[in-house]
Amino acid sequence: MSTKKLVVLGGGPGGYAAAFLAADKGMDVTLIDAGKKPGGVCLHRGCIPSKALLHIAHLINETKEAKAWGVDFGDPKIDLDAVRNWKDQVIDKMATGLVQLCKQRNVEFVSGKGMFKDSQTIEVDGKSFSFDHCVLATGSRPIQPFQNNSHLIDSTDALDLESIPEKLLIVGGGYIGLEMGSVYATLGSQVTIVEMMDGLLTGVDRDLVRPLQHRIKNQFKAILLNTRVTEIKQAESKTHVTLENESGTEKKVFNRVLVSVGRAPNTDGLGLENTKVKLNEKGFVIADSQQKTDDSQISAIGDVIGGAMLAHKAAHEAKVAVEVIDGESSDFNNRIIPAVVFTDPEIAWAGLTETEALAQGRKVSIAKFPWGASGRAQTLGRGEGMTKLIIDPESEKIVGVGLTGAGAGELIAEGVLAIETGTKAKDLALSIHAHPTLSETLMEAADVFYGTATHIHKRKRN
């Protein structure tokens, strides 16, 4: 068992995963976080509260759709205080669970702002903590490119759910903007999305985004693509926004503006100048595939090093970092990282996308199974989905998986496993899936590749 003294700076999913694994390996662990309890942005101001609110939005939408199925629940009555309290209870329950896990593992949790005094010492509120090694996991924060005013909010503010604005502008058509837009539109706001690119969710395959865009165009007031916000001014109780696109400029008035145009690393004010840790031109910590920085005593994981800003990526980088500190041979190279957009319908993908394959000039075969042919999707009233496999035509290995539809985030795990283990499309086609389930669309997509799908007709491959 190790006797190393480890300090983890940052208590999010990456930080507490590192702390817990290190403690399990016998290290003396101190976990430092600015919050009162562990969990970081993901638990307190991100993943968990947003999914709680998205679940409520999905439930409200389902009750409306149920009229077509012969069940009328009437108009929902929304108690905003009760919704907020339920969300907060979910957060508190999970955070309290993390506190208990710290105690069970003898991890010392310290609440406060940590700052490096040198490469082996961190100070919190005047108290020094020395270490043999440190895992830096301080995460990221929303970017705010506009001058602050009381009507500008970020994702953290939006999750507080203080009120439901009559007219809400969301700047940025990424997953945060779309998720929060879905929540507020369902709760009664007239939502307008502004995106400077020519499509929502830039980088995601267009055929996966299309069903979502088709659905939300009926829920949102407007989706404005190829459009920039050039000016935001507050006048009394309203926010005046100037929009610019190829047609010229236009002024619109909103009650609130949610800015979701990206996130910046939390590297300021950490005292990193007192260490050998180096930052790139965007302020992210430079770390290698073993999570090592330029300072031999400090590793870094999660949002603070850039890349995909996802909790599950940070958690697995934490495992790599701790294993390397413990003397094991481990690295994060070639890990398959799934991504999920928890809108309605959900979008999920892993491995190589068709967009990336085209950009790389790589030859791939695409096999799609439309959920219109899925019995389970039809019984849910959600036949707009699709399952997509990206297959290497020579080896017939699955190199990418994409899904759009209800529960896509749960289904992507099978795709990750298939890519990670080098599964061939034939293996997936021969794996019996229960009927009727949404998961069998993965099997049927593999059947499409061979031209043997039962529920759609497609000519067999040569």
C-alpha positions as CSV (number, residue, x, y, z in Angstrom):
1,M,0.0,0.0,0.0
2,S,1.2,3.5,-0.8
3,T,2.1,6.0,1.9
4,K,2.3,9.0,-0.3
5,K,0.7,12.3,0.8
6,L,-1.7,13.5,-1.9
7,V,-3.6,16.8,-2.1
8,V,-6.4,17.1,-4.6
9,L,-7.3,20.7,-5.5
10,G,-10.9,20.8,-6.8
11,G,-13.8,18.6,-5.5
12,G,-15.7,18.0,-8.7
13,P,-16.3,14.5,-10.4
14,G,-12.6,14.4,-11.3
15,G,-11.3,15.6,-8.0
16,Y,-13.3,13.4,-5.7
17,A,-12.7,10.4,-8.0
18,A,-9.0,11.0,-7.7
19,A,-9.2,11.5,-3.9
20,F,-11.3,8.3,-3.4
21,L,-9.1,6.1,-5.6
22,A,-5.9,7.4,-4.0
23,A,-7.4,6.7,-0.5
24,D,-8.4,3.2,-1.6
25,K,-4.7,2.7,-2.6
26,G,-3.6,3.7,0.9
27,M,-2.5,7.3,0.3
28,D,-2.9,10.1,2.9
29,V,-5.4,12.3,1.0
30,T,-6.6,15.8,1.5
31,L,-9.4,17.1,-0.8
32,I,-9.7,20.9,-1.1
33,D,-12.6,22.7,-2.7
34,A,-14.0,26.2,-2.6
35,G,-17.5,24.8,-2.0
36,K,-19.0,23.8,1.4
37,K,-19.4,20.2,0.2
38,P,-17.7,18.1,-2.6
39,G,-19.3,17.8,-6.0
40,G,-18.0,20.8,-7.9
41,V,-19.8,22.5,-10.8
42,C,-21.3,19.3,-12.1
43,L,-23.2,18.4,-9.0
44,H,-24.0,21.9,-7.6
45,R,-24.3,24.1,-10.7
46,G,-24.3,21.9,-13.8
47,C,-25.0,18.3,-14.8
48,I,-27.2,17.3,-11.9
49,P,-29.5,20.3,-11.5
50,S,-29.9,20.7,-15.2
51,K,-30.9,17.1,-15.6
52,A,-33.4,17.4,-12.8
53,L,-35.0,20.4,-14.5
54,L,-34.9,18.7,-17.9
55,H,-36.7,15.7,-16.4
56,I,-39.5,18.0,-15.3
57,A,-39.6,19.6,-18.7
58,H,-39.8,16.2,-20.4
59,L,-42.6,15.2,-18.0
60,I,-44.6,18.3,-18.8
61,N,-44.2,17.8,-22.6
62,E,-45.2,14.1,-22.2
63,T,-48.5,15.1,-20.5
64,K,-49.2,17.4,-23.4
65,E,-48.4,14.8,-26.0
66,A,-50.6,12.2,-24.1
67,K,-53.7,14.0,-25.4
68,A,-53.1,12.3,-28.8
69,W,-53.0,9.0,-27.0
70,G,-56.3,9.5,-25.4
71,V,-55.2,10.7,-22.0
72,D,-55.7,14.4,-21.0
73,F,-54.0,15.6,-17.8
74,G,-55.1,19.2,-18.4
75,D,-52.7,22.2,-18.2
76,P,-49.9,21.7,-15.6
77,K,-49.8,24.0,-12.6
78,I,-46.1,24.9,-11.9
79,D,-45.0,25.7,-8.4
80,L,-41.6,27.3,-9.0
81,D,-40.6,27.3,-5.4
82,A,-41.4,23.6,-5.1
83,V,-39.5,22.8,-8.3
84,R,-36.5,24.7,-7.0
85,N,-36.7,22.9,-3.6
86,W,-36.9,19.5,-5.3
87,K,-33.8,20.3,-7.4
88,D,-31.9,21.5,-4.4
89,Q,-32.9,18.4,-2.4
90,V,-31.4,16.2,-5.1
91,I,-28.1,18.2,-5.0
92,D,-27.9,18.2,-1.2
93,K,-28.6,14.4,-1.0
94,M,-25.8,13.6,-3.4
95,A,-23.4,16.1,-1.8
96,T,-24.1,14.7,1.6
97,G,-23.3,11.3,0.2
98,L,-19.9,12.5,-1.0
99,V,-19.2,13.9,2.5
100,Q,-20.0,10.5,3.9
101,L,-17.7,8.8,1.4
102,C,-14.9,11.1,2.4
103,K,-15.3,10.1,6.0
104,Q,-15.5,6.4,5.2
105,R,-12.3,6.6,3.2
106,N,-10.5,8.9,5.7
107,V,-10.2,11.6,3.1
108,E,-9.8,15.0,4.8
109,F,-12.1,17.5,3.1
110,V,-11.2,21.1,3.4
111,S,-13.5,23.9,2.3
112,G,-11.8,27.0,1.0
113,K,-9.8,28.6,-1.8
114,G,-6.5,26.8,-2.3
115,M,-3.4,28.5,-3.6
116,F,0.0,27.1,-4.4
117,K,2.9,28.5,-2.3
118,D,5.3,26.3,-4.1
119,S,5.4,22.9,-5.9
120,Q,4.8,21.0,-2.6
121,T,2.6,23.3,-0.6
122,I,-1.0,24.7,-0.9
123,E,-2.4,27.3,1.5
124,V,-6.0,27.5,2.4
125,D,-7.2,30.4,4.6
126,G,-3.7,30.8,6.1
127,K,-3.3,27.1,6.8
128,S,-0.6,25.2,4.8
129,F,-0.9,21.7,3.4
130,S,2.2,20.0,2.2
131,F,2.2,17.1,-0.3
132,D,4.3,14.6,-2.2
133,H,2.0,15.0,-5.1
134,C,-1.0,17.1,-6.1
135,V,-3.8,16.5,-8.6
136,L,-5.1,19.8,-10.0
137,A,-8.8,19.6,-10.8
138,T,-10.2,23.1,-10.5
139,G,-12.5,22.9,-13.5
140,S,-14.0,25.7,-15.5
141,R,-16.4,28.6,-15.5
142,P,-18.8,30.2,-18.1
143,I,-17.3,32.8,-20.4
144,Q,-19.0,36.2,-20.3
145,P,-18.0,38.2,-23.3
146,F,-20.5,41.0,-22.7
147,Q,-20.5,43.8,-20.2
148,N,-22.4,42.6,-17.1
149,N,-25.8,43.9,-16.3
150,S,-28.6,42.6,-14.1
151,H,-30.4,41.0,-17.1
152,L,-27.5,39.0,-18.3
153,I,-27.3,35.5,-16.9
154,D,-25.0,32.4,-17.3
155,S,-25.8,28.7,-16.9
156,T,-25.3,28.9,-13.2
157,D,-27.8,31.7,-12.9
158,A,-30.3,29.9,-15.2
159,L,-30.2,26.9,-12.9
160,D,-31.2,28.9,-9.9
161,L,-34.6,29.3,-11.6
162,E,-35.4,32.6,-9.8
163,S,-38.1,33.5,-12.3
164,I,-39.5,32.5,-15.8
165,P,-38.9,35.5,-18.1
166,E,-41.5,36.2,-20.7
167,K,-38.9,36.6,-23.4
168,L,-35.6,34.9,-23.1
169,L,-32.6,35.2,-25.5
170,I,-30.0,32.5,-25.5
171,V,-26.7,33.3,-27.1
172,G,-25.0,30.1,-28.2
173,G,-26.5,27.1,-29.9
174,G,-24.4,24.5,-28.0
175,Y,-25.6,21.8,-25.6
176,I,-25.9,24.2,-22.6
177,G,-28.0,26.7,-24.5
178,L,-30.2,24.1,-26.0
179,E,-30.8,22.2,-22.7
180,M,-31.6,25.4,-20.8
181,G,-33.7,26.7,-23.6
182,S,-35.7,23.5,-23.5
183,V,-36.4,23.9,-19.8
184,Y,-37.4,27.6,-20.0
185,A,-39.5,27.1,-23.1
186,T,-41.5,24.3,-21.4
187,L,-41.9,26.4,-18.3
188,G,-43.4,29.2,-20.3
189,S,-40.7,31.5,-21.8
190,Q,-40.7,32.6,-25.4
191,V,-37.1,31.4,-26.2
192,T,-35.0,32.7,-29.0
193,I,-31.7,31.0,-29.8
194,V,-28.9,33.0,-31.6
195,E,-26.0,31.0,-33.1
196,M,-23.2,32.5,-35.1
197,M,-22.5,29.3,-37.0
198,D,-24.8,27.8,-39.7
199,G,-26.1,25.1,-37.5
200,L,-26.9,24.1,-33.9
201,L,-24.4,21.8,-32.0
202,T,-21.4,22.6,-34.3
203,G,-19.4,19.5,-35.0
204,V,-22.2,17.0,-34.4
205,D,-23.4,15.1,-37.5
206,R,-26.3,16.9,-39.1
207,D,-28.5,13.9,-39.4
208,L,-28.4,13.5,-35.6
209,V,-29.2,17.2,-35.0
210,R,-32.0,17.3,-37.5
211,P,-34.8,15.6,-35.4
212,L,-34.0,17.9,-32.5
213,Q,-34.0,21.0,-34.6
214,H,-37.3,20.0,-36.1
215,R,-38.9,19.5,-32.7
216,I,-37.6,22.6,-31.0
217,K,-38.6,24.9,-33.8
218,N,-42.2,24.4,-32.6
219,Q,-41.2,24.9,-29.0
220,F,-38.9,28.0,-29.4
221,K,-40.0,31.4,-30.6
222,A,-37.1,31.5,-33.1
223,I,-33.8,29.9,-34.0
224,L,-31.5,32.4,-35.6
225,L,-28.4,30.9,-37.3
226,N,-25.5,32.8,-38.9
227,T,-26.3,35.6,-36.5
228,R,-24.2,37.6,-34.1
229,V,-25.0,39.6,-31.1
230,T,-23.2,42.9,-31.5
231,E,-24.6,44.9,-28.7
232,I,-26.6,44.4,-25.4
233,K,-28.0,47.4,-23.5
234,Q,-30.2,47.4,-20.5
235,A,-33.0,50.0,-20.4
236,E,-35.1,49.9,-17.3
237,S,-36.7,46.5,-17.0
238,K,-35.8,45.3,-20.5
239,T,-32.7,44.3,-22.4
240,H,-32.2,45.7,-25.9
241,V,-30.1,43.5,-28.2
242,T,-28.7,44.2,-31.6
243,L,-28.4,41.2,-33.9
244,E,-26.4,41.1,-37.1
245,N,-26.5,38.7,-40.0
246,E,-26.2,38.7,-43.8
247,S,-29.6,40.5,-44.1
248,G,-28.3,43.4,-41.9
249,T,-28.9,44.5,-38.3
250,E,-32.0,44.1,-36.2
251,K,-32.9,45.2,-32.7
252,K,-35.0,43.0,-30.4
253,V,-36.1,43.4,-26.8
254,F,-35.9,40.6,-24.1
255,N,-36.5,40.3,-20.4
256,R,-33.3,38.1,-19.9
257,V,-30.3,37.1,-21.9
258,L,-28.6,33.8,-21.2
259,V,-25.0,33.7,-22.5
260,S,-23.7,30.2,-23.2
261,V,-20.8,30.6,-25.6
262,G,-18.2,28.4,-23.9
263,R,-16.2,27.9,-20.7
264,A,-12.8,29.2,-19.5
265,P,-10.4,27.2,-17.2
266,N,-10.1,28.1,-13.5
267,T,-6.4,28.8,-13.4
268,D,-6.4,32.4,-12.2
269,G,-5.5,33.1,-8.6
270,L,-4.2,29.6,-7.9
271,G,-0.5,30.6,-7.5
272,L,0.5,28.5,-10.5
273,E,3.3,31.0,-11.1
274,N,4.9,29.5,-7.9
275,T,5.1,26.1,-9.6
276,K,6.5,24.8,-12.9
277,V,3.1,24.2,-14.3
278,K,2.7,25.7,-17.8
279,L,-0.4,27.0,-19.5
280,N,-1.3,27.2,-23.2
281,E,-2.3,30.3,-25.1
282,K,-5.9,29.9,-23.9
283,G,-5.0,29.5,-20.2
284,F,-5.5,25.8,-20.0
285,V,-3.0,23.7,-18.0
286,I,-0.7,21.6,-20.3
287,A,-0.8,17.9,-19.4
288,D,0.3,14.8,-21.2
289,S,-1.6,11.5,-21.6
290,Q,-0.5,10.4,-18.2
291,Q,-2.0,13.7,-16.8
292,K,1.5,14.9,-15.9
293,T,2.2,18.6,-16.1
294,D,5.7,20.3,-16.5
295,D,5.9,20.2,-12.7
296,S,6.8,16.7,-11.6
297,Q,4.8,17.0,-8.3
298,I,1.6,18.1,-10.0
299,S,-0.9,16.3,-12.3
300,A,-3.9,17.9,-13.9
301,I,-7.3,16.5,-15.0
302,G,-10.7,17.6,-16.3
303,D,-11.9,21.0,-17.6
304,V,-8.7,22.8,-16.4
305,I,-6.7,21.0,-19.2
306,G,-9.3,21.5,-21.9
307,G,-10.5,19.0,-24.5
308,A,-14.0,17.6,-24.0
309,M,-15.4,19.3,-20.9
310,L,-17.2,16.3,-19.6
311,A,-17.5,14.9,-16.0
312,H,-16.9,11.3,-17.1
313,K,-13.7,12.3,-19.0
314,A,-12.4,14.0,-15.8
315,A,-13.3,11.0,-13.7
316,H,-11.4,8.6,-15.9
317,E,-8.4,11.0,-16.2
318,A,-8.4,11.0,-12.4
319,K,-8.0,7.2,-12.4
320,V,-5.1,7.5,-14.8
321,A,-3.4,10.3,-12.7
322,V,-3.7,8.3,-9.5
323,E,-2.5,5.1,-11.1
324,V,0.6,6.9,-12.5
325,I,1.3,8.5,-9.1
326,D,1.1,5.0,-7.6
327,G,3.7,3.7,-10.0
328,E,1.4,1.9,-12.4
329,S,1.6,2.0,-16.2
330,S,-1.4,4.0,-17.3
331,D,-2.4,6.7,-19.8
332,F,-5.5,8.2,-21.3
333,N,-4.6,7.7,-25.0
334,N,-7.2,6.3,-27.3
335,R,-10.0,6.3,-24.7
336,I,-13.5,6.4,-26.2
337,I,-15.4,9.4,-24.7
338,P,-19.1,9.4,-25.2
339,A,-21.0,12.7,-25.4
340,V,-24.7,13.3,-24.7
341,V,-26.9,16.3,-25.2
342,F,-29.9,15.9,-22.8
343,T,-32.4,17.7,-24.9
344,D,-35.7,16.1,-26.1
345,P,-34.9,14.1,-28.2
346,E,-31.5,13.3,-26.7
347,I,-28.4,13.1,-29.0
348,A,-25.4,10.9,-28.1
349,W,-22.3,9.8,-30.0
350,A,-19.0,8.1,-29.4
351,G,-15.9,7.4,-31.4
352,L,-15.5,8.7,-35.0
353,T,-18.3,10.8,-36.4
354,E,-19.2,11.0,-40.1
355,T,-18.2,14.6,-40.0
356,E,-14.7,13.8,-38.7
357,A,-14.3,10.9,-41.2
358,L,-15.1,13.3,-44.1
359,A,-12.7,15.9,-42.8
360,Q,-10.0,13.3,-42.5
361,G,-10.7,11.8,-45.9
362,R,-11.2,8.4,-44.2
363,K,-13.3,5.8,-46.0
364,V,-16.1,4.5,-43.8
365,S,-19.4,2.8,-44.3
366,I,-22.5,4.3,-42.7
367,A,-25.4,2.1,-41.5
368,K,-28.6,3.8,-40.2
369,F,-31.7,2.3,-38.7
370,P,-34.7,4.8,-38.4
371,W,-36.7,4.5,-35.3
372,G,-39.8,4.8,-37.4
373,A,-39.3,1.1,-37.9
374,S,-38.8,0.4,-34.2
375,G,-41.8,-1.1,-32.4
376,R,-40.7,0.3,-29.0
377,A,-40.1,3.8,-30.4
378,Q,-43.6,3.8,-31.9
379,T,-45.2,2.7,-28.6
380,L,-43.5,5.7,-27.0
381,G,-44.8,8.0,-29.6
382,R,-41.2,8.8,-30.5
383,G,-40.5,7.5,-34.0
384,E,-38.3,10.4,-35.0
385,G,-35.1,8.9,-33.7
386,M,-32.2,7.1,-35.5
387,T,-29.3,4.8,-34.7
388,K,-26.2,5.2,-36.8
389,L,-23.1,3.1,-37.0
390,I,-19.7,4.2,-38.5
391,I,-18.0,1.1,-39.8
392,D,-14.5,0.5,-41.2
393,P,-15.4,-1.2,-44.5
394,E,-12.3,-3.4,-44.6
395,S,-12.1,-4.7,-41.0
396,E,-15.9,-4.3,-40.5
397,K,-15.1,-2.9,-37.0
398,I,-17.4,-0.4,-35.5
399,V,-15.5,2.9,-35.1
400,G,-18.3,5.3,-34.3
401,V,-21.8,5.3,-33.0
402,G,-24.4,8.0,-33.1
403,L,-27.9,8.1,-31.7
404,T,-30.8,10.6,-31.6
405,G,-34.0,9.9,-29.8
406,A,-35.6,9.2,-26.5
407,G,-33.0,7.7,-24.1
408,A,-30.1,8.0,-26.5
409,G,-27.8,8.8,-23.5
410,E,-28.5,5.4,-22.0
411,L,-28.0,3.5,-25.2
412,I,-24.6,5.0,-26.1
413,A,-22.8,2.8,-23.5
414,E,-23.2,-0.2,-25.8
415,G,-21.7,1.8,-28.6
416,V,-18.7,2.8,-26.4
417,L,-18.2,-0.9,-25.5
418,A,-18.3,-1.9,-29.1
419,I,-15.7,0.6,-30.2
420,E,-13.5,0.1,-27.2
421,T,-13.3,-3.7,-27.7
422,G,-13.0,-3.6,-31.5
423,T,-16.3,-5.2,-32.0
424,K,-17.2,-6.0,-35.6
425,A,-20.6,-5.2,-37.0
426,K,-21.3,-8.9,-37.4
427,D,-20.8,-9.4,-33.6
428,L,-23.4,-6.8,-32.9
429,A,-25.8,-8.2,-35.5
430,L,-25.5,-11.7,-34.0
431,S,-26.0,-10.4,-30.4
432,I,-29.7,-11.1,-29.5
433,H,-31.4,-8.0,-28.2
434,A,-34.7,-8.0,-26.4
435,H,-37.8,-7.1,-28.3
436,P,-39.4,-4.6,-28.2
437,T,-36.6,-2.3,-26.9
438,L,-34.8,0.7,-28.2
439,S,-31.5,-1.1,-27.7
440,E,-32.3,-3.5,-30.6
441,T,-32.0,-0.6,-33.0
442,L,-28.2,-1.0,-32.6
443,M,-28.5,-4.7,-33.6
444,E,-30.8,-3.7,-36.6
445,A,-28.3,-1.0,-37.7
446,A,-25.7,-3.7,-37.9
447,D,-28.1,-5.8,-39.9
448,V,-28.6,-2.8,-42.2
449,F,-24.8,-2.9,-42.9
450,Y,-25.2,-6.5,-44.2
451,G,-28.6,-5.8,-45.9
452,T,-30.4,-8.2,-43.6
453,A,-32.4,-5.9,-41.4
454,T,-35.8,-7.4,-40.7
455,H,-37.8,-4.2,-40.3
456,I,-36.5,-2.1,-43.2
457,H,-35.6,-3.3,-46.7
458,K,-32.2,-2.6,-48.0
459,R,-30.2,-4.3,-50.7
460,K,-27.5,-6.7,-49.4
461,R,-23.8,-5.7,-49.5
462,N,-21.6,-7.3,-52.1
